[in-house]
Amino acid sequence: MRGPLLRLLWPRRASPRPLLVSGSLWGRAQTAAVSQAYSTQAGGTMRLTGRYPIPNKKDLPYDIVELMEEVEMKTGFLPNVFSVMSHRPAEFRAFFAYYNAIMNKETGRLSKADKELIIVATSVVNRCPYCVIAHSALHRIYSKKPALADQVVVNWKLADLSEREQAMLEFALAVSHADNITEEHFQKLEAQGFDREDAWDIGTIASFFAMSNRIAHFIDMRPNEEFYTMGRIPRAKEKAETL
């Protein structure tokens, strides 16, 4: 398995609160005491997960350590999903094997930015801060659009999406909601240049991340602080090129 990877979370439920704006991120406000998933205060310590122990690297199988070190070398940090999923090595391998199969395939009409946008939109529905934050960062990098993922997080129906992106997200969200999928869904995709294989790709991404969202939720996985600024602040090389 090679290529950049990432993922997931949602904190413990708070007592019922007034609904936020329609289509907004979480649907119900969360108290500050509950929203420890974010923990980005200056000088604060970011916990990877609140519920399961993180194995020492020396105790992990070689292939898992090798992948983790490769990812950390390429990205400059290790996304918490790798550390947390290493608690179950067999599941780690299965998880990232399927992730790699659907996210790094070189066929089909979905761009990397398309795939990340699907994950952002469906992870909002599934109330998963880890995936929303991590994949918003990846979308910003791949799309070079620093605001679009944020717009989708707030309300995808009001976001500055193309008709193609709207059709793609409508189908992905129908899968995520477990709606009745009809021929009309496929026809809308076909009208925007997607074929049946592309629909499969959209559906499997929505389905896989519905699972990963729920894993992140129950294990209480926290997003890395690095994700918040990725794609928003130009890297040193990019700054130099603009001077």
URUR-V627970 format. One record per backbone hydrogen bond with DSSP energy under -1.0 kcal/mol. CO is the residue of the C=O (numbers start at 1). NH is the residue of the N-H. E is the energy in kcal/mol with one decimal. If there is no record, write none. Layout:
CO_NH_E + CO_NH_E
This chain:
9_129_-1.9 + 21_24_-2.1 + 27_20_-1.3 + 31_35_-2.1 + 34_36_-1.8 + 35_38_-1.4 + 41_44_-2.5 + 48_222_-3.0 + 56_59_-1.9 + 57_60_-1.6 + 61_65_-2.0 + 62_66_-2.8 + 63_67_-1.8 + 64_68_-2.5 + 65_69_-2.5 + 66_70_-1.9 + 67_71_-2.5 + 68_72_-2.4 + 69_73_-2.0 + 70_74_-2.0 + 71_75_-2.6 + 72_76_-2.1 + 79_82_-1.8 + 80_84_-2.9 + 81_85_-2.5 + 82_86_-1.3 + 84_87_-1.5 + 85_88_-2.0 + 88_92_-2.7 + 89_93_-2.3 + 90_94_-2.0 + 91_95_-3.0 + 92_96_-2.5 + 93_97_-1.9 + 94_98_-2.1 + 95_99_-2.3 + 96_100_-2.4 + 97_101_-1.8 + 98_102_-2.0 + 99_103_-2.7 + 100_104_-1.8 + 111_115_-2.2 + 112_116_-2.2 + 113_117_-2.2 + 114_118_-2.1 + 115_119_-1.9 + 116_120_-2.4 + 117_121_-2.6 + 118_122_-2.5 + 119_123_-2.3 + 120_124_-1.7 + 121_125_-1.4 + 122_126_-1.8 + 123_128_-2.4 + 124_127_-1.4 + 128_132_-2.4 + 129_133_-2.8 + 130_134_-2.8 + 131_135_-2.6 + 132_136_-1.6 + 133_137_-1.5 + 134_138_-1.7 + 135_139_-2.3 + 136_140_-2.3 + 137_141_-1.8 + 138_142_-2.7 + 139_143_-2.9 + 140_144_-1.5 + 147_151_-2.0 + 148_152_-2.2 + 149_153_-2.2 + 150_154_-1.8 + 151_155_-2.7 + 155_158_-1.6 + 159_161_-2.3 + 162_166_-2.4 + 163_167_-2.3 + 164_168_-2.1 + 165_169_-2.6 + 166_170_-2.5 + 167_171_-2.0 + 168_172_-2.2 + 169_173_-2.8 + 170_174_-1.7 + 171_175_-2.1 + 172_176_-2.4 + 173_177_-2.4 + 174_179_-2.8 + 175_178_-1.1 + 182_186_-1.1 + 183_187_-2.6 + 184_188_-2.2 + 185_189_-1.6 + 186_190_-2.7 + 187_191_-2.0 + 189_192_-1.3 + 189_194_-2.3 + 190_193_-1.6 + 195_199_-2.0 + 196_200_-2.0 + 197_201_-2.1 + 198_202_-2.7 + 199_203_-2.8 + 200_204_-2.9 + 201_205_-2.1 + 202_206_-2.2 + 203_207_-2.3 + 204_208_-3.0 + 205_209_-2.2 + 206_210_-1.2 + 207_211_-1.6 + 208_212_-2.4 + 209_213_-2.5 + 210_214_-1.3 + 211_215_-2.1 + 212_216_-2.6 + 213_217_-1.8 + 214_218_-2.2 + 215_219_-2.0 + 216_221_-2.0 + 220_50_-1.1 + 224_227_-1.0 + 225_228_-1.3 + 226_230_-1.1 + 229_232_-2.2 + 229_233_-1.7 + 235_239_-2.6 + 236_240_-2.3 + 237_241_-1.8
